[in-house]
Amino acid sequence: MGKYTSSAHKRPVPKRDTIPPLVRGIGCLLFVLVPILAYGIATLLVPMAPGWGLPIPADWYGQPNIQNPVASIPFLSEFVDLMLSQNNLIVNLVFAAAVTILLFGVISVVFGYMYSMAAPSKYGPTDVPPPRVKTKKYRR
């Protein structure tokens, strides 16, 4: 045994910067639900878009003129055919991407505010509070 080692069992120190599993689960769930919700919102917003004066190309409206890339896989082929048969699919996807970005931004601001309200103090019981010193600008 070395000079600076001990045979006593040491308890592991818990890490303070780990994310709780519940919060990770909520984030994973939101990562799936927000794009689905955004696509639903986009399907509601697309019929209102011409009234807003947005410059949307006319080619984006109607059914997309794309061949089924997975025609050899039976189950997946039916799903892709169903998706490609929808009207305004390209406009819906563009609007859904924009709504997804907005929703994730709003959710991150809300979670940041909630964390700032519920987070533990930055200072522990043995920390000294920061000094309250007012300094003047140095002039020659």
BATOR-834139 format. One line per field, with one value per residue: residue in three letters; x, y, z of N, C-alpha, C, CB in turn. Coordinates in nm, 3 decimals. Atoms other than C-alpha are relative to their C-alpha. Glycine has a CB too. Layout:
type c(ALA;...)
n_u c(X;...)
n_v c(Y;...)
n_w c(Z;...)
ca_u c(X;...)
ca_v c(Y;...)
ca_w c(Z;...)
c_u c(X;...)
c_v c(Y;...)
c_w c(Z;...)
cb_u c(X;...)
cb_v c(Y;...)
cb_w c(Z;...)
***
This chain:
type c(MET;GLY;LYS;TYR;THR;SER;SER;ALA;HIS;LYS;ARG;PRO;VAL;PRO;LYS;ARG;ASP;THR;ILE;PRO;PRO;LEU;VAL;ARG;GLY;ILE;GLY;CYS;LEU;LEU;PHE;VAL;LEU;VAL;PRO;ILE;LEU;ALA;TYR;GLY;ILE;ALA;THR;LEU;LEU;VAL;PRO;MET;ALA;PRO;GLY;TRP;GLY;LEU;PRO;ILE;PRO;ALA;ASP;TRP;TYR;GLY;GLN;PRO;ASN;ILE;GLN;ASN;PRO;VAL;ALA;SER;ILE;PRO;PHE;LEU;SER;GLU;PHE;VAL;ASP;LEU;MET;LEU;SER;GLN;ASN;ASN;LEU;ILE;VAL;ASN;LEU;VAL;PHE;ALA;ALA;ALA;VAL;THR;ILE;LEU;LEU;PHE;GLY;VAL;ILE;SER;VAL;VAL;PHE;GLY;TYR;MET;TYR;SER;MET;ALA;ALA;PRO;SER;LYS;TYR;GLY;PRO;THR;ASP;VAL;PRO;PRO;PRO;ARG;VAL;LYS;THR;LYS;LYS;TYR;ARG;ARG)
n_u c(0.085;-0.081;0.000;0.114;0.125;0.071;0.076;0.140;0.088;0.048;0.128;-0.011;0.058;0.096;-0.028;0.103;0.036;0.069;0.141;0.082;0.059;0.135;-0.013;-0.043;0.116;0.089;-0.064;0.013;0.140;0.023;-0.071;0.089;0.134;0.003;0.018;0.133;0.089;-0.028;0.061;0.144;0.022;-0.027;0.116;0.103;-0.046;-0.023;0.112;0.005;-0.124;0.012;0.051;-0.106;-0.089;-0.131;-0.036;-0.016;0.005;0.119;-0.037;0.005;0.139;0.044;-0.073;-0.138;-0.026;-0.118;0.020;-0.018;-0.136;-0.006;0.108;-0.024;0.034;0.147;0.065;-0.052;0.046;0.138;-0.007;-0.056;0.103;0.100;-0.056;-0.016;0.130;0.061;-0.008;-0.082;-0.096;-0.124;0.028;0.021;-0.129;-0.074;0.064;-0.025;-0.138;-0.001;0.074;-0.083;-0.104;0.064;0.043;-0.117;-0.048;0.090;-0.016;-0.129;0.011;0.084;-0.078;-0.106;0.061;0.038;-0.122;-0.054;0.084;-0.005;-0.136;-0.062;-0.084;-0.133;-0.096;0.024;-0.002;-0.134;-0.046;0.012;0.071;-0.090;-0.018;0.079;-0.095;0.027;-0.125;0.014;-0.080;-0.126;-0.025;-0.130)
n_v c(-0.118;-0.120;-0.093;-0.092;0.070;0.050;0.122;-0.026;-0.010;-0.136;-0.009;-0.079;-0.133;-0.013;-0.108;-0.104;-0.047;0.103;-0.027;0.108;0.085;-0.045;-0.113;0.056;0.066;-0.105;-0.053;0.100;-0.001;-0.124;0.011;0.073;-0.060;-0.136;0.000;0.048;-0.112;-0.106;0.036;-0.024;-0.145;-0.044;0.031;-0.101;-0.132;-0.010;-0.063;-0.143;-0.065;-0.098;-0.127;-0.072;-0.063;0.068;0.042;0.144;0.042;0.076;0.140;0.067;0.040;0.121;0.122;-0.003;0.083;0.076;0.145;0.069;0.055;0.128;0.080;0.143;0.041;-0.009;-0.082;-0.136;-0.055;-0.049;-0.122;-0.108;-0.036;-0.079;-0.133;-0.071;-0.030;-0.112;-0.131;-0.104;0.065;-0.077;-0.120;0.045;0.032;-0.126;-0.066;0.082;-0.028;-0.132;0.010;0.080;-0.089;-0.092;0.073;0.035;-0.124;-0.037;0.099;-0.018;-0.119;0.035;0.088;-0.081;-0.082;0.090;0.045;-0.110;-0.016;0.116;0.050;-0.031;-0.119;0.015;0.002;0.099;-0.054;-0.046;-0.104;-0.139;-0.072;-0.082;-0.133;-0.110;-0.110;-0.092;-0.062;-0.115;0.007;-0.068;-0.110;-0.067)
n_w c(0.000;0.013;-0.112;0.003;0.029;-0.117;0.026;-0.032;0.117;0.022;0.070;0.122;-0.008;0.111;0.095;-0.005;0.133;0.079;0.027;-0.055;0.104;0.034;0.093;0.128;0.059;0.052;0.121;0.107;0.039;0.075;0.127;0.090;0.008;0.055;0.146;0.035;-0.029;0.097;0.128;-0.015;0.006;0.137;0.085;-0.027;0.043;0.144;0.071;-0.031;0.044;0.109;-0.052;-0.070;0.098;0.004;0.136;0.006;0.141;0.037;0.016;-0.129;-0.029;0.070;-0.033;0.050;0.117;-0.040;0.005;-0.128;-0.004;-0.070;0.058;-0.017;-0.136;0.004;-0.101;0.010;0.127;-0.019;-0.081;0.082;0.098;-0.071;-0.024;0.127;0.058;-0.071;0.063;-0.062;-0.089;-0.010;-0.079;-0.138;-0.060;-0.022;-0.114;-0.118;-0.043;-0.065;-0.126;-0.090;-0.054;-0.094;-0.120;-0.080;-0.062;-0.110;-0.107;-0.067;-0.085;-0.115;-0.088;-0.061;-0.106;-0.109;-0.067;-0.079;-0.118;-0.088;-0.014;-0.129;-0.002;0.056;-0.110;-0.103;-0.136;-0.038;0.091;-0.041;0.107;0.080;-0.058;0.058;0.012;0.110;0.045;0.087;0.120;-0.018;0.095;-0.014)
ca_u c(0.000;0.131;0.198;-0.099;-0.362;-0.620;-0.789;-1.114;-1.407;-1.490;-1.843;-1.879;-1.951;-2.273;-2.230;-2.415;-2.423;-2.613;-2.956;-3.223;-3.366;-3.719;-3.608;-3.429;-3.748;-3.955;-3.702;-3.713;-4.093;-4.096;-3.845;-4.107;-4.428;-4.331;-4.278;-4.605;-4.786;-4.613;-4.732;-5.089;-5.062;-4.914;-5.210;-5.434;-5.218;-5.159;-5.517;-5.479;-5.135;-5.248;-5.430;-5.106;-4.929;-4.647;-4.457;-4.515;-4.432;-4.730;-4.535;-4.548;-4.928;-5.107;-4.973;-4.595;-4.466;-4.222;-4.179;-4.198;-3.835;-3.920;-4.154;-3.992;-4.081;-4.455;-4.552;-4.330;-4.437;-4.803;-4.714;-4.503;-4.777;-5.023;-4.790;-4.724;-5.096;-5.164;-5.242;-5.000;-4.743;-4.443;-4.603;-4.715;-4.360;-4.210;-4.464;-4.413;-4.036;-4.095;-4.352;-4.116;-3.839;-4.079;-4.222;-3.878;-3.774;-4.080;-4.038;-3.671;-3.751;-4.027;-3.803;-3.520;-3.750;-3.885;-3.530;-3.423;-3.717;-3.669;-3.293;-3.084;-2.876;-2.547;-2.375;-2.341;-2.346;-1.969;-1.946;-1.891;-2.131;-1.977;-1.831;-2.042;-1.780;-1.858;-1.562;-1.519;-1.388;-1.020;-0.944;-0.614)
ca_v c(0.000;0.342;0.628;0.841;0.572;0.441;0.104;0.264;0.237;0.574;0.660;0.780;1.150;1.212;1.419;1.750;1.808;1.495;1.522;1.325;1.028;1.171;1.490;1.286;1.085;1.401;1.534;1.211;1.218;1.582;1.499;1.265;1.456;1.809;1.730;1.535;1.826;2.069;1.874;1.885;2.261;2.301;2.123;2.379;2.678;2.594;2.679;3.021;3.095;3.263;3.529;3.623;3.725;3.471;3.406;3.030;2.873;2.724;2.401;2.321;2.293;1.975;1.622;1.585;1.439;1.193;0.821;0.579;0.510;0.200;0.020;-0.318;-0.320;-0.404;-0.244;0.060;0.104;0.138;0.399;0.603;0.584;0.715;1.003;1.091;1.095;1.381;1.726;2.010;1.771;1.991;2.306;2.111;1.984;2.333;2.482;2.189;2.254;2.622;2.539;2.274;2.531;2.775;2.511;2.388;2.751;2.822;2.497;2.565;2.915;2.776;2.497;2.746;2.972;2.678;2.558;2.903;2.910;2.557;2.514;2.494;2.790;2.845;2.880;2.607;2.644;2.695;2.950;3.316;3.549;3.750;4.085;4.395;4.637;4.941;5.051;5.381;5.413;5.508;5.847;6.016)
ca_w c(0.000;-0.090;0.143;0.028;-0.026;0.215;0.245;0.361;0.118;-0.033;-0.136;-0.494;-0.520;-0.719;-1.032;-1.028;-1.403;-1.508;-1.662;-1.474;-1.669;-1.652;-1.827;-2.093;-2.146;-2.186;-2.437;-2.635;-2.637;-2.751;-3.024;-3.172;-3.093;-3.197;-3.571;-3.578;-3.413;-3.650;-3.954;-3.821;-3.767;-4.115;-4.275;-4.104;-4.203;-4.571;-4.685;-4.516;-4.667;-4.994;-4.789;-4.613;-4.933;-4.897;-5.222;-5.248;-5.589;-5.771;-5.832;-5.462;-5.460;-5.567;-5.563;-5.593;-5.918;-5.759;-5.824;-5.532;-5.432;-5.225;-5.466;-5.396;-5.023;-4.990;-4.656;-4.694;-5.056;-4.954;-4.691;-4.935;-5.200;-4.942;-4.854;-5.219;-5.298;-5.056;-5.189;-5.109;-4.958;-5.036;-4.894;-4.586;-4.528;-4.567;-4.326;-4.088;-4.083;-4.000;-3.731;-3.586;-3.548;-3.382;-3.146;-3.039;-2.977;-2.764;-2.571;-2.503;-2.372;-2.148;-2.015;-1.959;-1.759;-1.558;-1.485;-1.370;-1.129;-0.991;-1.012;-0.696;-0.593;-0.772;-0.436;-0.178;0.202;0.215;-0.067;-0.002;-0.186;-0.469;-0.367;-0.421;-0.538;-0.747;-0.952;-1.129;-1.480;-1.476;-1.637;-1.699)
c_u c(0.089;-0.016;-0.127;-0.132;-0.059;-0.076;-0.148;-0.081;-0.053;-0.132;0.018;-0.073;-0.100;0.036;-0.115;-0.052;-0.068;-0.147;-0.081;-0.065;-0.140;0.005;0.046;-0.116;-0.098;0.058;-0.012;-0.144;-0.032;0.066;-0.084;-0.131;-0.003;-0.008;-0.137;-0.103;0.020;-0.061;-0.152;-0.033;0.021;-0.116;-0.115;0.040;0.011;-0.121;-0.010;0.118;-0.019;-0.053;0.106;0.096;0.138;0.031;0.029;-0.011;-0.121;0.031;-0.012;-0.140;-0.036;0.081;0.142;0.019;0.130;-0.033;0.026;0.139;0.010;-0.109;0.018;-0.037;-0.151;-0.061;0.043;-0.046;-0.141;-0.001;0.052;-0.099;-0.110;0.049;0.008;-0.132;-0.069;0.014;0.088;0.105;0.125;-0.021;-0.022;0.133;0.083;-0.058;0.027;0.143;0.008;-0.070;0.081;0.108;-0.059;-0.042;0.119;0.059;-0.085;0.016;0.131;-0.001;-0.082;0.076;0.114;-0.053;-0.039;0.124;0.058;-0.083;0.018;0.141;0.055;0.090;0.137;0.104;-0.041;0.007;0.138;0.054;-0.022;-0.075;0.097;0.013;-0.085;0.089;-0.039;0.132;-0.031;0.091;0.126;0.016;0.137;-0.017)
c_v c(0.123;0.093;0.085;-0.069;-0.055;-0.126;0.020;0.015;0.143;-0.005;0.082;0.133;0.014;0.119;0.100;0.036;-0.106;0.038;-0.116;-0.082;0.044;0.114;-0.049;-0.069;0.099;0.058;-0.095;-0.003;0.126;-0.004;-0.074;0.075;0.137;0.001;-0.050;0.111;0.112;-0.031;0.020;0.148;0.051;-0.031;0.097;0.137;0.015;0.059;0.151;0.077;0.097;0.136;0.083;0.070;-0.061;-0.043;-0.150;-0.041;-0.088;-0.148;-0.078;-0.047;-0.123;-0.120;0.007;-0.099;-0.078;-0.149;-0.060;-0.063;-0.137;-0.093;-0.149;-0.052;0.018;0.095;0.146;0.067;0.056;0.130;0.118;0.041;0.085;0.142;0.081;0.034;0.117;0.130;0.094;-0.058;0.084;0.125;-0.039;-0.030;0.125;0.074;-0.078;0.022;0.134;-0.005;-0.083;0.086;0.096;-0.071;-0.039;0.124;0.040;-0.097;0.018;0.125;-0.031;-0.089;0.077;0.085;-0.087;-0.047;0.112;0.024;-0.115;-0.052;0.031;0.122;-0.030;-0.016;-0.102;0.062;0.051;0.109;0.137;0.073;0.088;0.141;0.105;0.124;0.083;0.067;0.116;-0.019;0.085;0.107;0.057;0.148)
c_w c(0.000;0.119;0.006;-0.036;0.128;-0.038;0.031;-0.129;-0.013;-0.076;-0.127;0.016;-0.117;-0.089;0.002;-0.138;-0.086;-0.015;0.055;-0.112;-0.042;-0.101;-0.136;-0.070;-0.058;-0.128;-0.117;-0.053;-0.082;-0.137;-0.103;-0.021;-0.067;-0.153;-0.044;0.023;-0.101;-0.136;0.006;-0.005;-0.141;-0.093;0.025;-0.054;-0.151;-0.074;0.027;-0.058;-0.117;0.046;0.070;-0.095;-0.003;-0.143;-0.006;-0.147;-0.027;-0.017;0.129;0.035;-0.083;0.043;-0.056;-0.115;0.023;-0.011;0.137;0.005;0.065;-0.052;0.024;0.139;0.018;0.103;-0.011;-0.129;0.012;0.079;-0.083;-0.108;0.063;0.024;-0.129;-0.066;0.069;-0.081;0.083;0.095;0.019;0.084;0.146;0.069;0.028;0.120;0.128;0.052;0.072;0.136;0.102;0.064;0.102;0.129;0.088;0.067;0.119;0.117;0.073;0.089;0.125;0.097;0.067;0.113;0.120;0.076;0.085;0.127;0.100;0.026;0.140;-0.012;-0.060;0.109;0.104;0.138;0.041;-0.091;0.059;-0.111;-0.077;0.060;-0.073;-0.003;-0.121;-0.038;-0.092;-0.120;0.022;-0.109;0.026;0.000)
cb_u c(-0.096;-0.036;0.122;0.027;0.024;-0.095;0.056;-0.014;-0.117;0.105;-0.108;-0.057;0.111;-0.144;0.022;0.053;0.121;0.015;-0.026;-0.109;-0.005;-0.075;0.098;0.116;-0.070;-0.021;0.145;0.041;-0.091;0.051;0.135;-0.028;-0.057;0.124;0.107;-0.037;0.025;0.150;0.033;-0.050;0.095;0.127;-0.046;-0.026;0.133;0.033;-0.129;-0.004;0.098;-0.092;-0.113;0.078;0.011;0.002;0.122;-0.107;0.129;-0.061;0.142;0.051;-0.098;0.011;-0.074;0.099;0.009;0.045;0.092;-0.110;0.089;-0.015;-0.010;0.145;0.080;-0.059;0.032;0.152;0.006;-0.086;0.089;0.133;-0.061;-0.036;0.139;0.084;-0.089;0.064;-0.141;-0.088;0.038;0.052;-0.126;-0.089;0.078;-0.005;-0.151;-0.022;0.096;-0.068;-0.139;0.064;0.069;-0.123;-0.078;0.107;0.002;-0.147;-0.009;0.114;-0.064;-0.129;0.055;0.065;-0.123;-0.078;0.103;0.005;-0.147;-0.082;0.092;0.080;0.015;0.035;0.013;0.099;-0.047;0.096;-0.071;0.141;-0.114;-0.049;0.148;-0.132;0.147;-0.110;0.090;0.034;-0.080;0.118;-0.109;0.095)
cb_v c(0.000;0.073;0.090;0.111;-0.114;0.107;-0.116;0.127;-0.102;0.084;0.063;-0.077;0.113;0.016;-0.057;0.123;0.049;-0.139;0.019;0.057;-0.142;0.044;0.105;-0.099;-0.085;0.111;0.029;-0.141;-0.007;0.120;-0.071;-0.140;0.011;0.077;-0.084;-0.126;0.051;0.021;-0.146;-0.059;0.072;-0.067;-0.144;0.009;0.029;-0.139;-0.067;0.019;-0.105;-0.054;-0.026;-0.096;0.146;-0.122;0.080;-0.074;-0.076;0.055;-0.011;0.092;0.116;0.018;-0.125;-0.031;0.088;0.037;-0.065;-0.108;0.095;0.019;0.027;-0.031;0.084;-0.136;-0.053;-0.002;-0.107;-0.105;-0.023;-0.044;-0.127;-0.067;-0.011;-0.081;-0.123;0.018;0.060;0.098;-0.137;0.038;0.075;-0.125;-0.094;0.090;0.014;-0.149;-0.001;0.104;-0.064;-0.118;0.079;0.065;-0.125;-0.069;0.112;0.002;-0.142;0.011;0.117;-0.070;-0.119;0.088;0.075;-0.120;-0.048;0.128;0.010;-0.109;0.061;-0.120;0.052;0.119;0.140;-0.115;-0.105;-0.117;-0.011;0.064;0.086;0.008;0.041;0.026;-0.053;0.106;-0.104;0.131;0.049;-0.101;0.111;-0.041)
cb_w c(0.122;-0.125;-0.010;-0.099;-0.101;0.058;0.082;0.089;0.011;-0.078;0.090;-0.121;-0.005;0.055;-0.143;0.068;-0.070;0.066;-0.154;0.093;0.047;0.125;0.055;0.020;0.104;0.105;0.027;0.051;0.123;0.078;0.020;0.054;0.138;0.045;-0.064;0.081;0.143;-0.013;-0.037;0.130;0.098;-0.053;0.024;0.150;0.062;-0.057;0.039;0.150;-0.040;-0.108;0.094;0.087;0.030;0.095;-0.050;0.088;-0.038;-0.128;-0.053;0.109;-0.030;-0.151;-0.054;0.113;-0.130;0.146;-0.105;0.021;0.072;0.153;-0.148;-0.029;0.108;0.020;0.140;0.007;-0.108;0.070;0.123;-0.065;-0.061;0.133;0.065;-0.095;0.007;0.140;-0.017;0.076;-0.055;-0.141;-0.055;0.002;-0.091;-0.127;-0.024;-0.032;-0.122;-0.089;-0.023;-0.075;-0.114;-0.066;-0.040;-0.087;-0.102;-0.048;-0.057;-0.104;-0.078;-0.047;-0.079;-0.104;-0.054;-0.054;-0.103;-0.083;-0.042;-0.059;-0.107;0.052;0.142;-0.089;0.063;-0.011;0.098;-0.001;-0.134;0.027;0.058;-0.145;-0.005;0.083;-0.014;0.038;-0.072;0.074;-0.124;-0.003;0.012;-0.112)
***
